Amino acid sequence: GKLLGSKDSLRAHIIGVHQRQNQGWKCTICNKTLSTSSNRKTHILTHYGTKPHTCTACKRRFTDKSNLNRHFRNFHLNSAITSKQLGQNPQNVSSHLYSPKAQRSLGDMSA
């Protein structure tokens, strides 16, 4: 739970967090209703093309950290395992990463 210093703080917290959730959080740009303030903040980034989370392995950028984590798990973590399975031969790893299946999964990396 959250410790609040006064009745006014408690009242503001209840209205701002708990009662507000019933109404949802509206995007100020497109009026889409989101379930949490955090989801609204992330959603608003999509309107500006802001992608603050960058993959350290390939430099692809993401609006949401959970998407970055999923990307890393699916493409780079699996690639590290694959390179062990392929005997760490760069040519084998490269052909695996650029296979049609991998390319379909990667989609447009510049987006």
N, CA, C and O atoms as a printed pandas DataFrame, in Angstrom:
     atom_number atom_name residue_name chain_id  residue_number  x_coord  y_coord  z_coord
0              1         N          GLY        A               1    0.801   -1.183    0.000
1              2        CA          GLY        A               1    0.000    0.000    0.000
2              3         C          GLY        A               1    0.850    1.255    0.000
3              4         O          GLY        A               1    2.076    1.201    0.097
4              5         N          LYS        A               2    0.194    2.350   -0.108
5              6        CA          LYS        A               2    0.855    3.645   -0.179
6              7         C          LYS        A               2    0.576    4.418    1.107
7              8         O          LYS        A               2   -0.567    4.491    1.558
8              9         N          LEU        A               3    1.625    4.996    1.695
9             10        CA          LEU        A               3    1.456    5.818    2.889
10            11         C          LEU        A               3    1.189    7.256    2.478
11            12         O          LEU        A               3    1.938    7.837    1.692
12            13         N          LEU        A               4    0.122    7.824    3.011
13            14        CA          LEU        A               4   -0.249    9.192    2.690
14            15         C          LEU        A               4   -0.238   10.022    3.971
15            16         O          LEU        A               4   -0.664    9.562    5.030
16            17         N          GLY        A               5    0.260   11.260    3.853
17            18        CA          GLY        A               5    0.502   12.078    5.030
18            19         C          GLY        A               5   -0.702   12.785    5.620
19            20         O          GLY        A               5   -0.646   13.199    6.778
20            21         N          SER        A               6   -1.782   12.940    4.881
21            22        CA          SER        A               6   -2.914   13.695    5.417
22            23         C          SER        A               6   -4.220   13.197    4.806
23            24         O          SER        A               6   -4.221   12.414    3.856
24            25         N          LYS        A               7   -5.324   13.664    5.369
25            26        CA          LYS        A               7   -6.637   13.301    4.825
26            27         C          LYS        A               7   -6.799   13.843    3.411
27            28         O          LYS        A               7   -7.398   13.189    2.557
28            29         N          ASP        A               8   -6.261   15.043    3.160
29            30        CA          ASP        A               8   -6.348   15.625    1.816
30            31         C          ASP        A               8   -5.573   14.780    0.809
31            32         O          ASP        A               8   -6.024   14.568   -0.316
32            33         N          SER        A               9   -4.402   14.302    1.227
33            34        CA          SER        A               9   -3.610   13.431    0.343
34            35         C          SER        A               9   -4.364   12.140    0.051
35            36         O          SER        A               9   -4.393   11.663   -1.083
36            37         N          LEU        A              10   -4.972   11.585    1.093
37            38        CA          LEU        A              10   -5.753   10.359    0.924
38            39         C          LEU        A              10   -6.922   10.595   -0.018
39            40         O          LEU        A              10   -7.169    9.790   -0.916
40            41         N          ARG        A              11   -7.645   11.696    0.178
41            42        CA          ARG        A              11   -8.794   12.023   -0.680
42            43         C          ARG        A              11   -8.339   12.188   -2.140
43            44         O          ARG        A              11   -8.971   11.657   -3.053
44            45         N          ALA        A              12   -7.255   12.917   -2.348
45            46        CA          ALA        A              12   -6.740   13.127   -3.708
46            47         C          ALA        A              12   -6.316   11.799   -4.333
47            48         O          ALA        A              12   -6.540   11.561   -5.520
48            49         N          HIS        A              13   -5.702   10.941   -3.524
49            50        CA          HIS        A              13   -5.280    9.626   -4.023
50            51         C          HIS        A              13   -6.492    8.787   -4.442
51            52         O          HIS        A              13   -6.491    8.188   -5.517
52            53         N          ILE        A              14   -7.519    8.747   -3.598
53            54        CA          ILE        A              14   -8.708    7.952   -3.911
54            55         C          ILE        A              14   -9.371    8.447   -5.188
55            56         O          ILE        A              14   -9.738    7.648   -6.050
56            57         N          ILE        A              15   -9.526    9.756   -5.310
57            58        CA          ILE        A              15  -10.153   10.316   -6.511
58            59         C          ILE        A              15   -9.266   10.105   -7.736
59            60         O          ILE        A              15   -9.739    9.676   -8.788
60            61         N          GLY        A              16   -7.979   10.409   -7.589
61            62        CA          GLY        A              16   -7.065   10.349   -8.730
62            63         C          GLY        A              16   -6.727    8.960   -9.208
63            64         O          GLY        A              16   -6.472    8.761  -10.396
64            65         N          VAL        A              17   -6.721    7.993   -8.308
65            66        CA          VAL        A              17   -6.326    6.646   -8.694
66            67         C          VAL        A              17   -7.523    5.705   -8.752
67            68         O          VAL        A              17   -7.806    5.132   -9.805
68            69         N          HIS        A              18   -8.221    5.541   -7.651
69            70        CA          HIS        A              18   -9.251    4.515   -7.584
70            71         C          HIS        A              18  -10.549    4.901   -8.287
71            72         O          HIS        A              18  -11.103    4.092   -9.030
72            73         N          GLN        A              19  -11.037    6.093   -8.074
73            74        CA          GLN        A              19  -12.267    6.504   -8.749
74            75         C          GLN        A              19  -12.008    6.754  -10.228
75            76         O          GLN        A              19  -12.874    6.488  -11.061
76            77         N          ARG        A              20  -10.859    7.249  -10.553
77            78        CA          ARG        A              20  -10.524    7.534  -11.951
78            79         C          ARG        A              20  -10.479    6.257  -12.780
79            80         O          ARG        A              20  -10.818    6.275  -13.963
80            81         N          GLN        A              21  -10.063    5.152  -12.171
81            82        CA          GLN        A              21   -9.977    3.893  -12.907
82            83         C          GLN        A              21  -11.334    3.457  -13.435
83            84         O          GLN        A              21  -11.422    2.832  -14.493
84            85         N          ASN        A              22  -12.388    3.783  -12.703
85            86        CA          ASN        A              22  -13.724    3.408  -13.161
86            87         C          ASN        A              22  -14.083    4.130  -14.460
87            88         O          ASN        A              22  -14.801    3.584  -15.297
88            89         N          GLN        A              23  -13.591    5.339  -14.624
89            90        CA          GLN        A              23  -13.872    6.123  -15.819
90            91         C          GLN        A              23  -12.853    5.852  -16.919
91            92         O          GLN        A              23  -13.142    6.085  -18.093
92            93         N          GLY        A              24  -11.697    5.376  -16.571
93            94        CA          GLY        A              24  -10.628    5.166  -17.530
94            95         C          GLY        A              24   -9.820    6.441  -17.706
95            96         O          GLY        A              24  -10.178    7.498  -17.186
96            97         N          TRP        A              25   -8.761    6.331  -18.423
97            98        CA          TRP        A              25   -7.854    7.456  -18.680
98            99         C          TRP        A              25   -7.909    7.762  -20.174
99           100         O          TRP        A              25   -7.534    6.931  -21.000
100          101         N          LYS        A              26   -8.380    8.963  -20.514
101          102        CA          LYS        A              26   -8.538    9.342  -21.919
102          103         C          LYS        A              26   -7.261    9.934  -22.484
103          104         O          LYS        A              26   -6.586   10.738  -21.840
104          105         N          CYS        A              27   -6.944    9.516  -23.709
105          106        CA          CYS        A              27   -5.846   10.121  -24.450
106          107         C          CYS        A              27   -6.297   11.529  -24.848
107          108         O          CYS        A              27   -7.403   11.715  -25.357
108          109         N          THR        A              28   -5.445   12.499  -24.615
109          110        CA          THR        A              28   -5.786   13.886  -24.938
110          111         C          THR        A              28   -5.705   14.170  -26.438
111          112         O          THR        A              28   -6.098   15.246  -26.889
112          113         N          ILE        A              29   -5.201   13.219  -27.200
113          114        CA          ILE        A              29   -5.059   13.427  -28.645
114          115         C          ILE        A              29   -6.191   12.758  -29.431
115          116         O          ILE        A              29   -6.797   13.379  -30.305
116          117         N          CYS        A              30   -6.473   11.484  -29.112
117          118        CA          CYS        A              30   -7.476   10.750  -29.899
118          119         C          CYS        A              30   -8.699   10.330  -29.091
119          120         O          CYS        A              30   -9.619    9.714  -29.631
120          121         N          ASN        A              31   -8.713   10.659  -27.801
121          122        CA          ASN        A              31   -9.817   10.324  -26.899
122          123         C          ASN        A              31   -9.995    8.836  -26.628
123          124         O          ASN        A              31  -11.029    8.426  -26.100
124          125         N          LYS        A              32   -9.001    8.020  -26.984
125          126        CA          LYS        A              32   -9.064    6.604  -26.638
126          127         C          LYS        A              32   -9.011    6.481  -25.115
127          128         O          LYS        A              32   -8.255    7.198  -24.459
128          129         N          THR        A              33   -9.812    5.577  -24.556
129          130        CA          THR        A              33   -9.830    5.364  -23.112
130          131         C          THR        A              33   -8.944    4.179  -22.769
131          132         O          THR        A              33   -9.080    3.095  -23.336
132          133         N          LEU        A              34   -8.026    4.409  -21.821
133          134        CA          LEU        A              34   -7.107    3.369  -21.380
134          135         C          LEU        A              34   -7.348    3.072  -19.913
135          136         O          LEU        A              34   -7.885    3.907  -19.185
136          137         N          SER        A              35   -6.954    1.889  -19.481
137          138        CA          SER        A              35   -7.303    1.440  -18.135
138          139         C          SER        A              35   -6.466    2.073  -17.034
139          140         O          SER        A              35   -6.932    2.173  -15.899
140          141         N          THR        A              36   -5.238    2.505  -17.337
141          142        CA          THR        A              36   -4.388    3.093  -16.302
142          143         C          THR        A              36   -3.669    4.330  -16.840
143          144         O          THR        A              36   -3.543    4.525  -18.050
144          145         N          SER        A              37   -3.212    5.143  -15.924
145          146        CA          SER        A              37   -2.443    6.323  -16.288
146          147         C          SER        A              37   -1.167    5.930  -17.028
147          148         O          SER        A              37   -0.775    6.579  -17.997
148          149         N          SER        A              38   -0.532    4.873  -16.566
149          150        CA          SER        A              38    0.704    4.392  -17.201
150          151         C          SER        A              38    0.448    3.958  -18.642
151          152         O          SER        A              38    1.232    4.272  -19.537
152          153         N          ASN        A              39   -0.649    3.238  -18.864
153          154        CA          ASN        A              39   -0.994    2.824  -20.234
154          155         C          ASN        A              39   -1.262    4.039  -21.114
155          156         O          ASN        A              39   -0.908    4.044  -22.293
156          157         N          ARG        A              40   -1.885    5.070  -20.545
157          158        CA          ARG        A              40   -2.140    6.290  -21.316
158          159         C          ARG        A              40   -0.830    6.970  -21.700
159          160         O          ARG        A              40   -0.672    7.415  -22.837
160          161         N          LYS        A              41    0.100    7.053  -20.768
161          162        CA          LYS        A              41    1.397    7.682  -21.072
162          163         C          LYS        A              41    2.105    6.954  -22.207
163          164         O          LYS        A              41    2.641    7.583  -23.120
164          165         N          THR        A              42    2.104    5.624  -22.144
165          166        CA          THR        A              42    2.732    4.832  -23.206
166          167         C          THR        A              42    1.993    5.017  -24.521
167          168         O          THR        A              42    2.624    5.149  -25.570
168          169         N          HIS        A              43    0.672    5.028  -24.481
169          170        CA          HIS        A              43   -0.142    5.216  -25.684
170          171         C          HIS        A              43    0.153    6.565  -26.343
171          172         O          HIS        A              43    0.286    6.644  -27.564
172          173         N          ILE        A              44    0.255    7.622  -25.541
173          174        CA          ILE        A              44    0.504    8.956  -26.093
174          175         C          ILE        A              44    1.823    8.994  -26.856
175          176         O          ILE        A              44    1.942    9.725  -27.840
176          177         N          LEU        A              45    2.814    8.221  -26.422
177          178        CA          LEU        A              45    4.097    8.167  -27.136
178          179         C          LEU        A              45    3.912    7.728  -28.587
179          180         O          LEU        A              45    4.659    8.158  -29.467
180          181         N          THR        A              46    2.917    6.872  -28.839
181          182        CA          THR        A              46    2.703    6.386  -30.208
182          183         C          THR        A              46    2.290    7.513  -31.147
183          184         O          THR        A              46    2.577    7.452  -32.343
184          185         N          HIS        A              47    1.626    8.536  -30.631
185          186        CA          HIS        A              47    1.208    9.657  -31.470
186          187         C          HIS        A              47    2.401   10.491  -31.935
187          188         O          HIS        A              47    2.363   11.101  -33.003
188          189         N          TYR        A              48    3.443   10.510  -31.137
189          190        CA          TYR        A              48    4.620   11.318  -31.459
190          191         C          TYR        A              48    5.747   10.506  -32.066
191          192         O          TYR        A              48    6.770   11.067  -32.458
192          193         N          GLY        A              49    5.577    9.193  -32.151
193          194        CA          GLY        A              49    6.629    8.333  -32.685
194          195         C          GLY        A              49    7.809    8.173  -31.733
195          196         O          GLY        A              49    8.890    7.754  -32.147
196          197         N          THR        A              50    7.609    8.500  -30.477
197          198        CA          THR        A              50    8.678    8.406  -29.488
198          199         C          THR        A              50    8.872    6.956  -29.076
199          200         O          THR        A              50    7.919    6.277  -28.694
200          201         N          LYS        A              51   10.118    6.484  -29.157
201          202        CA          LYS        A              51   10.445    5.111  -28.779
202          203         C          LYS        A              51   11.660    5.155  -27.851
203          204         O          LYS        A              51   12.795    5.050  -28.315
204          205         N          PRO        A              52   11.432    5.310  -26.547
205          206        CA          PRO        A              52   12.526    5.524  -25.614
206          207         C          PRO        A              52   13.319    4.276  -25.223
207          208         O          PRO        A              52   14.365    4.395  -24.585
208          209         N          HIS        A              53   12.848    3.092  -25.588
209          210        CA          HIS        A              53   13.512    1.850  -25.175
210          211         C          HIS        A              53   14.236    1.237  -26.374
211          212         O          HIS        A              53   13.602    0.900  -27.374
212          213         N          THR        A              54   15.560    1.089  -26.279
213          214        CA          THR        A              54   16.387    0.628  -27.388
214          215         C          THR        A              54   17.011   -0.727  -27.079
215          216         O          THR        A              54   17.550   -0.941  -25.994
216          217         N          CYS        A              55   16.934   -1.632  -28.036
217          218        CA          CYS        A              55   17.568   -2.946  -27.908
218          219         C          CYS        A              55   19.077   -2.766  -27.985
219          220         O          CYS        A              55   19.581   -2.145  -28.921
220          221         N          THR        A              56   19.795   -3.299  -27.017
221          222        CA          THR        A              56   21.254   -3.165  -27.000
222          223         C          THR        A              56   21.912   -4.051  -28.046
223          224         O          THR        A              56   23.057   -3.807  -28.427
224          225         N          ALA        A              57   21.210   -5.074  -28.516
225          226        CA          ALA        A              57   21.792   -6.001  -29.484
226          227         C          ALA        A              57   21.678   -5.513  -30.928
227          228         O          ALA        A              57   22.605   -5.690  -31.717
228          229         N          CYS        A              58   20.534   -4.892  -31.279
229          230        CA          CYS        A              58   20.338   -4.518  -32.688
230          231         C          CYS        A              58   19.923   -3.067  -32.882
231          232         O          CYS        A              58   19.763   -2.615  -34.016
232          233         N          LYS        A              59   19.747   -2.338  -31.796
233          234        CA          LYS        A              59   19.374   -0.915  -31.813
234          235         C          LYS        A              59   17.941   -0.638  -32.254
235          236         O          LYS        A              59   17.584    0.521  -32.465
236          237         N          ARG        A              60   17.106   -1.673  -32.401
237          238        CA          ARG        A              60   15.694   -1.437  -32.700
238          239         C          ARG        A              60   15.066   -0.746  -31.500
239          240         O          ARG        A              60   15.414   -1.052  -30.360
240          241         N          ARG        A              61   14.145    0.182  -31.741
241          242        CA          ARG        A              61   13.558    0.985  -30.673
242          243         C          ARG        A              61   12.095    0.615  -30.455
243          244         O          ARG        A              61   11.403    0.180  -31.375
244          245         N          PHE        A              62   11.634    0.800  -29.197
245          246        CA          PHE        A              62   10.285    0.418  -28.808
246          247         C          PHE        A              62    9.655    1.485  -27.931
247          248         O          PHE        A              62   10.343    2.164  -27.169
248          249         N          THR        A              63    8.346    1.626  -28.046
249          250        CA          THR        A              63    7.593    2.553  -27.207
250          251         C          THR        A              63    7.458    1.996  -25.793
251          252         O          THR        A              63    7.528    2.743  -24.817
252          253         N          ASP        A              64    7.267    0.705  -25.688
253          254        CA          ASP        A              64    6.984    0.062  -24.415
254          255         C          ASP        A              64    8.108   -0.907  -24.042
255          256         O          ASP        A              64    8.578   -1.667  -24.888
256          257         N          LYS        A              65    8.539   -0.881  -22.782
257          258        CA          LYS        A              65    9.637   -1.730  -22.332
258          259         C          LYS        A              65    9.281   -3.215  -22.428
259          260         O          LYS        A              65   10.152   -4.043  -22.694
260          261         N          SER        A              66    8.014   -3.554  -22.215
261          262        CA          SER        A              66    7.635   -4.970  -22.306
262          263         C          SER        A              66    7.797   -5.487  -23.740
263          264         O          SER        A              66    8.137   -6.653  -23.941
264          265         N          ASN        A              67    7.558   -4.631  -24.731
265          266        CA          ASN        A              67    7.780   -5.039  -26.127
266          267         C          ASN        A              67    9.267   -5.243  -26.408
267          268         O          ASN        A              67    9.646   -6.165  -27.130
268          269         N          LEU        A              68   10.109   -4.378  -25.835
269          270        CA          LEU        A              68   11.558   -4.553  -25.961
270          271         C          LEU        A              68   11.970   -5.882  -25.337
271          272         O          LEU        A              68   12.729   -6.639  -25.943
272          273         N          ASN        A              69   11.483   -6.171  -24.143
273          274        CA          ASN        A              69   11.845   -7.418  -23.474
274          275         C          ASN        A              69   11.411   -8.639  -24.274
275          276         O          ASN        A              69   12.163   -9.608  -24.380
276          277         N          ARG        A              70   10.203   -8.603  -24.840
277          278        CA          ARG        A              70    9.715   -9.716  -25.661
278          279         C          ARG        A              70   10.576   -9.864  -26.916
279          280         O          ARG        A              70   10.943  -10.980  -27.284
280          281         N          HIS        A              71   10.898   -8.757  -27.569
281          282        CA          HIS        A              71   11.762   -8.770  -28.750
282          283         C          HIS        A              71   13.100   -9.423  -28.418
283          284         O          HIS        A              71   13.559  -10.309  -29.138
284          285         N          PHE        A              72   13.725   -8.983  -27.328
285          286        CA          PHE        A              72   15.038   -9.516  -26.966
286          287         C          PHE        A              72   14.957  -11.015  -26.694
287          288         O          PHE        A              72   15.804  -11.785  -27.147
288          289         N          ARG        A              73   13.931  -11.419  -25.951
289          290        CA          ARG        A              73   13.743  -12.831  -25.631
290          291         C          ARG        A              73   13.552  -13.655  -26.905
291          292         O          ARG        A              73   14.157  -14.714  -27.067
292          293         N          ASN        A              74   12.703  -13.154  -27.808
293          294        CA          ASN        A              74   12.365  -13.927  -29.008
294          295         C          ASN        A              74   13.469  -13.963  -30.053
295          296         O          ASN        A              74   13.625  -14.963  -30.753
296          297         N          PHE        A              75   14.239  -12.882  -30.167
297          298        CA          PHE        A              75   15.194  -12.823  -31.265
298          299         C          PHE        A              75   16.645  -12.949  -30.836
299          300         O          PHE        A              75   17.418  -13.634  -31.504
300          301         N          HIS        A              76   17.026  -12.329  -29.778
301          302        CA          HIS        A              76   18.439  -12.348  -29.407
302          303         C          HIS        A              76   18.772  -13.479  -28.442
303          304         O          HIS        A              76   19.818  -14.112  -28.579
304          305         N          LEU        A              77   17.920  -13.739  -27.487
305          306        CA          LEU        A              77   18.157  -14.841  -26.561
306          307         C          LEU        A              77   18.101  -16.158  -27.312
307          308         O          LEU        A              77   18.963  -17.017  -27.122
308          309         N          ASN        A              78   17.092  -16.329  -28.168
309          310        CA          ASN        A              78   16.995  -17.541  -28.982
310          311         C          ASN        A              78   18.170  -17.657  -29.940
311          312         O          ASN        A              78   18.624  -18.767  -30.217
312          313         N          SER        A              79   18.673  -16.542  -30.452
313          314        CA          SER        A              79   19.816  -16.560  -31.361
314          315         C          SER        A              79   21.066  -17.021  -30.631
315          316         O          SER        A              79   21.881  -17.745  -31.203
316          317         N          ALA        A              80   21.231  -16.613  -29.375
317          318        CA          ALA        A              80   22.394  -17.046  -28.596
318          319         C          ALA        A              80   22.358  -18.555  -28.402
319          320         O          ALA        A              80   23.389  -19.222  -28.497
320          321         N          ILE        A              81   21.176  -19.094  -28.129
321          322        CA          ILE        A              81   21.037  -20.539  -27.975
322          323         C          ILE        A              81   21.311  -21.222  -29.303
323          324         O          ILE        A              81   22.007  -22.236  -29.352
324          325         N          THR        A              82   20.767  -20.671  -30.378
325          326        CA          THR        A              82   20.955  -21.247  -31.702
326          327         C          THR        A              82   22.422  -21.265  -32.083
327          328         O          THR        A              82   22.888  -22.238  -32.677
328          329         N          SER        A              83   23.168  -20.206  -31.754
329          330        CA          SER        A              83   24.575  -20.175  -32.136
330          331         C          SER        A              83   25.346  -21.295  -31.447
331          332         O          SER        A              83   26.294  -21.829  -32.023
332          333         N          LYS        A              84   24.960  -21.659  -30.232
333          334        CA          LYS        A              84   25.595  -22.795  -29.561
334          335         C          LYS        A              84   25.234  -24.089  -30.281
335          336         O          LYS        A              84   26.087  -24.953  -30.488
336          337         N          GLN        A              85   23.966  -24.215  -30.661
337          338        CA          GLN        A              85   23.515  -25.424  -31.337
338          339         C          GLN        A              85   24.175  -25.569  -32.706
339          340         O          GLN        A              85   24.397  -26.688  -33.169
340          341         N          LEU        A              86   24.486  -24.468  -33.346
341          342        CA          LEU        A              86   25.076  -24.502  -34.687
342          343         C          LEU        A              86   26.599  -24.495  -34.635
343          344         O          LEU        A              86   27.250  -24.291  -35.660
344          345         N          GLY        A              87   27.167  -24.711  -33.475
345          346        CA          GLY        A              87   28.618  -24.771  -33.360
346          347         C          GLY        A              87   29.276  -23.414  -33.458
347          348         O          GLY        A              87   30.467  -23.341  -33.759
348          349         N          GLN        A              88   28.553  -22.337  -33.217
349          350        CA          GLN        A              88   29.050  -20.966  -33.262
350          351         C          GLN        A              88   29.707  -20.620  -34.602
351          352         O          GLN        A              88   30.597  -19.772  -34.662
352          353         N          ASN        A              89   29.273  -21.264  -35.645
353          354        CA          ASN        A              89   29.741  -20.921  -36.981
354          355         C          ASN        A              89   28.952  -19.707  -37.448
355          356         O          ASN        A              89   27.747  -19.810  -37.677
356          357         N          PRO        A              90   29.613  -18.547  -37.596
357          358        CA          PRO        A              90   28.886  -17.320  -37.959
358          359         C          PRO        A              90   28.044  -17.459  -39.217
359          360         O          PRO        A              90   26.971  -16.863  -39.315
360          361         N          GLN        A              91   28.516  -18.233  -40.169
361          362        CA          GLN        A              91   27.768  -18.405  -41.408
362          363         C          GLN        A              91   26.454  -19.139  -41.146
363          364         O          GLN        A              91   25.419  -18.778  -41.708
364          365         N          ASN        A              92   26.488  -20.164  -40.301
365          366        CA          ASN        A              92   25.266  -20.893  -39.959
366          367         C          ASN        A              92   24.299  -20.002  -39.191
367          368         O          ASN        A              92   23.098  -20.007  -39.461
368          369         N          VAL        A              93   24.818  -19.240  -38.240
369          370        CA          VAL        A              93   23.969  -18.353  -37.450
370          371         C          VAL        A              93   23.350  -17.300  -38.345
371          372         O          VAL        A              93   22.158  -17.012  -38.233
372          373         N          SER        A              94   24.155  -16.717  -39.241
373          374        CA          SER        A              94   23.659  -15.685  -40.148
374          375         C          SER        A              94   22.549  -16.236  -41.038
375          376         O          SER        A              94   21.525  -15.579  -41.225
376          377         N          SER        A              95   22.738  -17.419  -41.582
377          378        CA          SER        A              95   21.704  -17.976  -42.455
378          379         C          SER        A              95   20.439  -18.287  -41.662
379          380         O          SER        A              95   19.334  -18.206  -42.198
380          381         N          HIS        A              96   20.595  -18.641  -40.385
381          382        CA          HIS        A              96   19.424  -18.880  -39.546
382          383         C          HIS        A              96   18.680  -17.578  -39.284
383          384         O          HIS        A              96   17.456  -17.529  -39.405
384          385         N          LEU        A              97   19.412  -16.518  -38.925
385          386        CA          LEU        A              97   18.774  -15.247  -38.595
386          387         C          LEU        A              97   18.094  -14.614  -39.794
387          388         O          LEU        A              97   17.106  -13.896  -39.637
388          389         N          TYR        A              98   18.607  -14.869  -40.987
389          390        CA          TYR        A              98   18.032  -14.253  -42.181
390          391         C          TYR        A              98   17.169  -15.217  -42.980
391          392         O          TYR        A              98   16.903  -14.993  -44.161
392          393         N          SER        A              99   16.732  -16.293  -42.329
393          394        CA          SER        A              99   15.821  -17.225  -42.981
394          395         C          SER        A              99   14.481  -16.522  -43.197
395          396         O          SER        A              99   14.177  -15.549  -42.507
396          397         N          PRO        A             100   13.681  -17.002  -44.145
397          398        CA          PRO        A             100   12.365  -16.372  -44.370
398          399         C          PRO        A             100   11.505  -16.324  -43.115
399          400         O          PRO        A             100   10.801  -15.339  -42.887
400          401         N          LYS        A             101   11.552  -17.387  -42.286
401          402        CA          LYS        A             101   10.752  -17.395  -41.061
402          403         C          LYS        A             101   11.211  -16.294  -40.107
403          404         O          LYS        A             101   10.385  -15.584  -39.534
404          405         N          ALA        A             102   12.525  -16.152  -39.936
405          406        CA          ALA        A             102   13.046  -15.108  -39.045
406          407         C          ALA        A             102   12.690  -13.729  -39.580
407          408         O          ALA        A             102   12.356  -12.840  -38.797
408          409         N          GLN        A             103   12.752  -13.529  -40.867
409          410        CA          GLN        A             103   12.446  -12.239  -41.455
410          411         C          GLN        A             103   10.971  -11.873  -41.282
411          412         O          GLN        A             103   10.642  -10.716  -41.022
412          413         N          ARG        A             104   10.083  -12.865  -41.428
413          414        CA          ARG        A             104    8.658  -12.602  -41.199
414          415         C          ARG        A             104    8.431  -12.185  -39.758
415          416         O          ARG        A             104    7.633  -11.288  -39.486
416          417         N          SER        A             105    9.125  -12.829  -38.835
417          418        CA          SER        A             105    8.973  -12.501  -37.418
418          419         C          SER        A             105    9.520  -11.139  -37.097
419          420         O          SER        A             105    8.939  -10.411  -36.291
420          421         N          LEU        A             106   10.642  -10.773  -37.718
421          422        CA          LEU        A             106   11.248   -9.470  -37.434
422          423         C          LEU        A             106   10.421   -8.329  -37.973
423          424         O          LEU        A             106   10.363   -7.261  -37.364
424          425         N          GLY        A             107    9.781   -8.540  -39.105
425          426        CA          GLY        A             107    9.003   -7.449  -39.700
426          427         C          GLY        A             107    9.912   -6.322  -40.113
427          428         O          GLY        A             107   11.080   -6.547  -40.429
428          429         N          ASP        A             108    9.396   -5.118  -40.114
429          430        CA          ASP        A             108   10.166   -3.949  -40.514
430          431         C          ASP        A             108   10.956   -3.440  -39.313
431          432         O          ASP        A             108   10.381   -2.833  -38.410
432          433         N          MET        A             109   12.256   -3.677  -39.290
433          434        CA          MET        A             109   13.102   -3.287  -38.164
434          435         C          MET        A             109   13.248   -1.779  -38.052
435          436         O          MET        A             109   13.606   -1.278  -36.986
436          437         N          SER        A             110   12.985   -1.055  -39.107
437          438        CA          SER        A             110   13.156    0.400  -39.055
438          439         C          SER        A             110   11.956    1.092  -38.444
439          440         O          SER        A             110   12.014    2.283  -38.137
440          441         N          ALA        A             111   10.862    0.354  -38.265
441          442        CA          ALA        A             111    9.643    0.978  -37.705
442          443         C          ALA        A             111    9.781    1.254  -36.240
443          444         O          ALA        A             111    8.854    1.773  -35.619
